[in-house]
Amino acid sequence: MLHIAICDDEKDFVQYLTDLLNQYSKETGRDIKITPYYDGMELIEKYDTTIDLIFLDIRMKLVNGLHAAERIRQMDERVGIIFLTTLTQYGLEGYKYQATNYIIKPLKYARLKSELDKFVERSQKEENPSLVIANDTGKYKVPLKSIRFQVRSFPSVSRSAKSLWNVWLTIGGICYDVAISDFRYNFNGNRGYFIVSVLFMVM
């Protein structure tokens, strides 16, 4: 399923884009979940890390799309962002936030279909498994390749798999003290590697 968010303070446009996305889903047979947001602040405060792609209007009254994109990138560096704008220069500015693309309003179905086809094709080629980290500031989706960890107290092999294992977990340069459940390791010749379950708590 493709999870798409629409963030625009014009409710009529949100409904119009929703109708176009439903048309695309019907024509292609792809399941699409659509989540609407009506301001950048709402998107930030209620952000769902399962979102794959955001259609984000740049000019909104309370929190504009550029400020929202800056905050979203702190929480999720992999989500696709397509800016919606009536002015070309704003769209170009959006590339600072690794935008997938920008679309000049009014949006036509042919352009929408082209962008979605390219996004889906690119997403299928890229394998970027991620982990959702939750703390008192919110939820953050972090690619596994950016996570580094170091064992602080290495357990004996005979310890129960249900025990908690203390490690240092580094995410984006920030070090966390982490308790991980079901920490296992294997050795292949001189090369060791760790198998870590995704059930853990950031302390």
GITAMO-V833904 format. One record per run of one state. SS is the DSSP state (H for helix, E for strand, L for the rest). FROM is the first residue (numbers start at 0). LEN is the number of residues. If there is no record, write none. Layout:
ss->{SS	SS}
from->{FROM	FROM}
len->{LEN	LEN}
This chain:
ss->{L	E	L	H	L	E	L	H	L	E	L	H	E	L	E	L	H	L	E	L	H	L	E	L	E	H	E	L	E	L	E	L	E	L	E	L	E	L}
from->{0	1	7	10	28	31	37	39	45	52	57	64	75	76	79	85	87	97	100	104	108	125	129	135	137	143	146	151	163	171	173	181	182	188	190	196	199	202}
len->{1	6	3	18	3	6	2	6	7	5	7	11	1	3	6	2	10	3	4	4	17	4	6	2	6	3	5	12	8	2	8	1	6	2	6	3	3	1}
